[in-house]
Amino acid sequence: MNDSSQWIHQIRAWAHELGFSHIGVSGVDLSSAEPQFLQWLANGYHGDLHYMERHGLKRTRPAELVPGTVSVITARMPYLPRDTAPDWQERERARLSRPDEAVVSLYARGRDYHKVVRGRLQKLCDRIEELVGPFGHRVFSDSAPVLEKELASRSGQGWRGKHSLVLSRDAGSMFFLGEIYVDFALEPTEPVSAHCGTCTACIDVCPTQAIIAPGVVDARRCISYLTIENHGPIPEELRPLMGNHIYGCDDCQTICPWNKYAQTTEIPDFDERSPLVGRQLVDLFAWDEETFLKRTEGGPIRRINHERWLRNIAVALGNALREADDEQAQVLRAALQSRADHESPLVREHVAWALAQR
């Protein structure tokens, strides 16, 4: 084994101790990915994610983002909670048939992954320094202009599924990605072949038809974007399609056959926080701002403020109202009426829409 091979072997062992399930290595020449990325931007599929344009091609040129970068170490960290049941996909899909229940994306039910992944990548860097000596580096996890999925697929973490996420034969897609840009050379690991075949389950199941072509997502239609990244009104024509999703959406992942191999995490930080799982919409809609901040402390839901929290739940309440019997409709309408005169025009607009659903 040469030094690079020995180093990767040792880095993988340390990474497993830190909760990462797989380590890969990519080079820094991503020029072949630039045309597709630029076309995606030109089509406006990034919506209001203006930072995508502001950062230009730094996303596809690691050595411009972090001068001196020679190799990229990629990492995969599973996030399914430790007590996840074997039939978790069916259980999650069953939530969608209970209109009164709020559905929060699986990754968002524990601690904020940005801090957890980056913190553990930094610990890995400390160990690597023991091996190779002082080196220049920077760690990332969905935290800078990094073409994460491209780097992951090039380094053998998986292939790009038709939902655009990275898919692995032994881990599905239920994992976070992280990267370490380093200033020394490592031998790139081999990519893997795609195994989606003729399956189109993720495309077919998407409530808003946001997957407009295999591997191409129009963020402007994606429920995750609409409930998290979008700061303004949710387009009226998409509201009825959102069902009871109030933060993110896992539909394209819970339907994916490869996720029967999804791995559970060893990290307690990603365990579910009970106030967010299996809760009734009316209960969460009643949270005032102080309660919202307290209950979401340390979690990714803090990315949206209380105003957008209420906006998202109002849409879900409107969708539930359309299907409710008379008795339940009274409960839902009473909850919505309690916010009808909210100080935020954004909240008032979505409440009024919801009330008009019946």
N, C-alpha and C positions, 0 to 999 in steps of 0.2 A: 504493500500500500504506500502511495506517495503521501506527502504531508497533507495535501488537500483532502484526500480520502480519509486519512486518520482524523483530521480535524472534524470533518462532517460526522463521522461515526461518534466522536466524543460529544459534539454539539447536540446531536440527536438524543443521546443518553441524558444530558443535562436538561434538554427541553422537555422530555417526558416527565422528569422529576418536577418540572414547573407547571405541568398540566397541558402541555402542547401534545397533540397526537401525531403530528408529522412535521418534518422540516425538509425544505427543498432549497435549491439555489438557482437563481436566474442571472443571466448576463444583463447588461444595461442597454443593449441596442433593441429598442422597441419600435424602430422606424416602420416596420411592416404593419403596425397597429395604428399608425397615425391617420391614414386616409379614412378608415372606418370611424375613428373617433371624431375627426373633423366633420364628416358627413352627418354623424349623429347630432353634433352641435348645430350644424347648418340647418338641419330639419327642425330645430327647436325642441327636440325631444327631452332636453334637460329642464324645460319649463323655466321657473324662476331661480334655478340654481346658477346664478350669475357668476359665482366663483369658478365654475367650470370654464367659462370664457376668460375670466380675468387672469387665470394662471397659465393660459395659453398651452404651449406644448411642454411645459415643465412636467406635466403629468406623464408624458410619453418619453421623457428624457431625464432619467434619474440623475445623471451626472451634472445636469444643469440645476436641478433642484438642490442637490447636495454635492457641490464641487468636490472632486476627488473620488467619487463613488466608482468602484470597479465591479463589485458583485452585489447581489441582493439576496439575503437569506429570507426565505418566506416561511411562515409558520401557520399552523392550523390549530384552533382551540375549540373543541366541542362545547356546546352550551346547553344541551338538554339537561334539565335538573337531575340530580343523583337518584331521585325516587321515581323517575319517569316509568310509566307502565309500558309493557311491550306493545299494547294496542293504542299507543298515544295518538297515532294519526287518526284513527276512527273516533277517539274521544274528542279531539280538537275539531274535527269536521262536524261532530254532533252539536257542538256549541252553536254552529251557524243556523241550526234549525230551532234554536230557542231565542226568538226575537227580543225577549225582555232582558237577556243576559248580555253583558258587555264583553266583547272579545278584544283582548290585548295581545299583540304579537308575542310569541314565545320568548324571543330574545330579550324583550323589554320587561319581563316579570321579575328579574333579579337586579343585581347591581349594574351600574353603568359599565359596559364592557370596555369602553375606551381606556379608562384608567386601569382596569384589571389587566388587559392584554399588554398595554404599554409598560406597566410596572413590571410584569413578569418578563417581557422582552429585555428590559433594562437589566434585570437580574441575570438573564442569560448572557448579556454583553459583559457583565462583570466576570462571569466564569470564562468566557472566551478570552478575555484579556489575560487570564492566568495561563492560557494555552499558547496564545500567539504574541503576547506582549501588548503594549499600548497601541491602540489603533483608532482611527477616525470612524465614527459611526453616528447614526441617527435612527431612532425607532419610530414606527408608525403603526396605527391601526385606525383606518377610516378617519384620519386626522390631518391630512395634508393632500396636496395634489399628487396622488400616487395612483397609478393604474393597477389597483390591487388584483383584480380578477385576471388581468392579462399576465401579471407576474406570477400569480399562483398557478395558472394553467401551463405556462411555459416551464415552470419548475417541477411539474409532476404532482401538484396537489390534487389535481382532478382535471376534468374537461369542462368547457362552458356548456351548460345545459341550455335547452331551448327557452328556459325562463331567464337566461343570461347569467344565472348564478353558477358558481363552481360546484361540480358534482364529482363525488368519489364513489367508486364501487364498494369500498368498505366503510364509508362514513356518510353517505348521502350528501346533504348540503347544510346540515344543521351545525355549522361551525363558524367562528369568527376567523378573519384573516389578519395577519400582522406581518410586518416587514422590518428587516434591519438592513439599512444601506451601509456597506462597509468599504473601506479603502484598500482592501487587499483582495487578491484573486482567489476564487474558489472554483473548482470544476462544476459547471452547471449540471443539475440533475435532469434526467430525461423526462419529457412530457409523456402523458398517457393518451391513448386513443379515446375517442368519444364512444359512448355506449347508450345513446338515447334511441337509436334506431328509428323506427317509424312512429314511436310514441309521441302523442301530442296532448297528453293529459293536462299539462300545465297551461298550455295555450287555451284549451277548451274550457277549463274551469275558471279562468280569470273573470271575475264578476264584471269588470269594466272593459274587458278586451284590450288591456294595456300592452300585451305581448303581440306586437303588430306583425312580427315575422320571427322565425326561429332565432333566438338570441338577441332580439332587438325589442327593447321596452321603451314605450313612450311614457316618460315619467309623469307627464301631465294628466294621464289617465290612471296611473297606479295609485291604489288606495294608500300604500305606505307613504308616497309623496304627498297625497292630498291631506292626510291626517297629521303628518309630521313636518315636512319641509315647506308646505304651502302656508303662507302667512295670512292670506286673504280669504275671501269667500270660496267655498267649494262650488264648482260649476253645478248649476241646478240640474242639468240633465244627468249628472253622474250620481247625485245624492241617493236616488232610489236604488241604485245598484250596489251601494256600499253596505247594505244590510246592517248588522250590529257590530261592525268593526269600528272601534273608537281610537285605536292607536296601532298603526301598522297592519299588515296582512300576511298570512302564511299560506293562503289557499294553494298557490302553485307549488309549495313545498309539502304540505300535508297530503296532496294527491299524488306526489311523485313516487313511483315504485321503488326507486333507489333509497328512499328514506326509511325503508324497513331495516336498513343497515346503519342508520344514524346512531352515533355513539353518545352515551351520557358523559357528563363532565365529572371530574373528581373535585371540582372547586365549589365550596359552599356559597361563594358570592353569587352564583347563578341559580341557586335554589329559588323557587317561586316565593313571592311575598304575598301572603294571603289576602291583603286588602284589594289585590288586583285580579284575583282569579275567581271565576264563577260568580261575580257580583252582578246585582241587578242594576240596570241602567239608571233607574230612579234614585238608587242609593248614591251612585257616583255623581249624579247630576246635582245632588244636594250638597256636595262638598263646597264649602266656601274656600277662599284663596288660602287661608291659613292651614286648613285641613289638607288641601291639595299639596301645598309645599311640604307639609309634615309627612304625608303618606308617600310622597314620591322622592323623598330625600335620598340622595345617593344613587338614584336610578335614572335610566335614559329618558323617562317620560318628562323629566325636568326640562328637556329640550323644547317642549312646548309650554306655554304659560297657561294660567288658569283660564284665560279668555278662549284660547283655542281648544282646551280641554272641553269647555262647555259647548263650543261650536260643534265639535265632533260628536258629542253625546246627543246634542239636539237633533242632529241628522239621524242618528240611530233610533232615537225616540220616535221621530216622525215615521221611520220605516216600520217600527213596531206597532205604531198606532194604526197603520193601514190594515194590519192583520189581527188586531185585538178584538176580543168580544166586548160587549157593552160595559161590563163591570171593569175589565182591565183598562179599557179606553178611558174611563173616568180617572183612574190612577195616573195614567200617562199624561193626560191633558192637565191634570192638577200640577204635576211636576213641571211641565212646560210653562204653564201660566205663571208659576213662581218666578220665572226668569223673563217673562214677557216684557218687563220694563227695565231690563238690565241696562247699566250705564254704557255698555259697549254696543255700538251699532252692529258689529259683526255678530254678536250673540243674539241680539234682537232679530236680526234678519233671518237667522237659521231657526230660531224658535218660531217665528211667524210662519216660515215654510213648513215646519214640522206640524204645527197646529192645523194647517190647511190640508194636511194629508187625510183628514177625516172630518 
